Amino acid sequence: MSTFVYAADLHGNREAYDRLFAQECDAVVLGGDLLPYPLKTGGDLISVQRKFAEEYLAPKLASKPCYWIPGNDDWEAVLPLLDTKGTLLHGRVAPFLDGLAIAGYACVPVTPSGMKDFDRYDFEGWVPQNEPRRCLFSSLGGVREVHLAKVRERASIETDLDRLATLSDPARTAYVFHSPPFATTLDRLHGGLTPIGSRAVRKFIDRRQPPLTLHGHVHESPGVERLGRTVCVNPGDSMARLRAVRVDLVTLAVTPLP
């Protein structure tokens, strides 16, 4: 019987990381927004995230079996420091526990914030509810401002997920999606009034019916929901304190860590 622990949206909280990696388990899975997000923008934030990744997170990811994706608050330019530490899953599939595969996808529907490395249009014809005032892409050379049209030129979430489904058998794959599925208990902002999840992620789950999907992004909506045969999990954020779950792969029982 294999179990793993899962958390998302740690945003650089070292105490939460230390507690999570100290758990007895067969693996640690991380669902994005791993790096610090202080109230800074552009190059300052890249420097902060790069320092955290190099000095703290890289050795932590390498300390035990770990599978992870970035999130929309993580600069893509920082990822080369972490790529060989643990198993990066964004757009990829890897062998997992108990004969399952595990795959991941970091992108979310376009948000109002400026960071756009992992923002995407949800599907063909979709438009963001609130257009961002700035759009910023990162590279090894720093941060550059682009027009929203540059984000639109990238493949949609729906297109990317269709490709991801071809890399393994969805019926034998656990998926780590930073965005929760649309119109569930896992994607509600501000007291449950505003769903902001991905319709493409919801369509993928409804159509493919994987056994397990793991989410984050929406801090206010921790919980577990079943969509058909699929168990969907959002542990909530761990910015102030660790909020994580233990998952039993035999029964798919999900238990919050104390």
N, C-alpha and C positions, 0 to 999 in steps of 0.2 A: 504494500500500500504506500503510494507516494503522496506527499503533501508539499505544497509550496506556500510562501507568503507573498502577498501582493500589496503594493502601495503605488500611489501616483501623486503628482503635484507636491513633491517635497520641497521644491524651490530652495534648495541649498541648506535645509535644516539638518545640521550635523547630528544633533541629538537624536532626531527621528531616524536618520540613517543608521546610527550606531545601534539603536534599539532593534531596528528591523534586521540588520545583519547578524545580530546576536541570537536570533531565534533558531530553535531546533527545526530544521526543515531540509528538504531535498534540493530546493532551489529558491532563489529570490527573483521575482518578476517586478519590473518597474514600468509604469505606464505613462511616462513623459512629464515634462516640466520639472526636470531634475536639478537645474542649475539656479543659482541665486538670481532674484529679480528685484534688486533695490530700485529706488525711485530715481533711476538714471536712464539715459538713452544713448544709442549710438555706440561710439568707440569705448566710452567709459564702461558700459555694461559688458562689452566683449572682453575687456581686460579683467573685470571682476569674474566673469564666468570662466575665462581661460585659467586664471589662477586657481579657482576652486576645482576645476576639472583636473588640472595637472597635479596639484598638491594633495588633494583629498579624494576626489571621486574615482579617479583612475585606479589607485590601489584598492579602494573599497570594492569596485566592480570585479576586480580580479581575485578577491579574497575567498569567494565561494561560487558555485554555479549560479550565474546571474544572466537573465534575459531582459533586454530593455529597449525602449524606444525614447527618442526625444519628444518634446512637445512644442507648442507654438510660442512659448516664452523662452526657448533655448535657441541660441544662435547656431546656425548650421556650421559656421566657420570654426566653432569650437570642437566639433565632433571628431576631427582627426586625432585629437588627443585621447579619445576614448574608444575609438573604433575597434581596437584589438583587446579591449578589456571587457570581460564578459562577452555576451553575444548580442550584437546590435541587430535588431529585427526590422527596422523600418524598410518596407518593401521587400522583405526577405522571409524565408522559411528556414527553420532549423529543427533537428531532432529534439524531442522533449522527453518527458518522463512517461513511463508506462506505455511505450509504443506510440505515443501521440507525436504529432508535429506541433510547432508553435510558430506563428507568423505575426507580423506587426505592421502598423501604419500610423504615422505620427500626425498627419495633416488634419486640419479642422476647417469647417466652413469659415469664410472670410470674417474676421473679427473687427471691431472698431479700433483696436490698438494698431500701432505702427509696424510692429515686427511681422514680417510677411514670408520668412523662409519656409514656414510650414502651414501657411494659409492657402487654401485652394477654393475654387468655385465647386459647389457641391455636385452639380450635374449640368448637363447641357441645358441652357435656358434659365438656369437659376440666377437670381440676383441677390446681393447681400441686403439685409434689412436696414443696416446702417453702414454707409460707406465710410471707410477710414479717412481721416484728414491727411495722413501721411502713409506711405508704403516704403518700407526699408528692407533691403536684401543685404545679407552679409557675405563676405568672401575673405580670403586670406589677406586681401589688401585693405579690409575695413568694411564700413557700412556705406551703402549708396542709396539715395532716394530714387524711386522709380514711380511711374504712373500705375494706377490700378490695372490698366490694360495689360501690363506685363504679368501680373498675377493671373489674369484671365487667359493668357496665352499658354499657361501650363496645363497639363492634363487635369481633368476634374477628378474629384474623389471617386466618383462612380467608375470612371475609366480605370483608375489605378487599382481599385478593388477588384474589378473584373480580371485584371491581369494577375493580381495576387492569388485569386482563386484557382488559377491554372497551375500554380507551383506545388500544390499538395491537394490531398482529398479533404475538402472542408469538413466532411463528416468525421474525420480523424485529426482535426487541427483545432487547437486553441488559438484564438486571435486576441492580440493586444491592440486596441484602437484608442488613440488619445481622445477622440470625440465619442461621446455616448450616442446611442441611437435616438432619433427624433421622437418627440411626443411620448416619452416614458417617464417613470419616476426618477430617472437618472440624469435628466438634462434640464432641470427646472431652476431658473434664476429667481431670486427675490420672492421667497415664500411660495414657490410653486406656480407662479403666474406665467412665466415666460419660458417656453421650450426653445433651446438653442442648439440641440443636437443635430446630427447629420442625417438627412433623409436618405442619402446614399448608404450610410452605415446601416440604417434601419432596413432598407431594401435588401442589402446583402444578407443580413441575419434572417429576415423573413424568407428569403429565397433559398439560401444555402444551408440553414439550420446547423451550424457547427455546435458542438457540445457546450462550448464555453467561450464567452467574450469578456474581456477585461477593459475597463474604460477609466477615464478621469476627466480633466478639463473643467467640469462644472463643480466647483468646490462645495456648493450648497446642497448637493443632491446625493449623499451617500445612500447606498441601498443595493438590493438584489431584486431583479425582475426576470421572470421567465417569458420569453417570446417563442411560443411553440415549444420545441424541444431544447432551445438554447437558454442556458443560464447566463444572465448578463449581470456584471458587477461593477459598481463604482464605489470605492472606499471613502471618497471625499478627500479633501486636501490634508497635507501634513505640514503646513507652513508654521503652525504654532505648536502642535503636538502630533505625535504619530497616530494616524488613523489608517489601519491596515487590516487585511483579512488573511485567514489561513484557508486554503482550498484543498479538499480531499479529492484526488482525481478519480478514485473508485466510485464514490457516491455523489460527487460534485457538491458536497456540503460546503457551505461558506460560513466561516465563523469569525466574527470580529476579534482582533487581538485586544486584550484588556489594556 
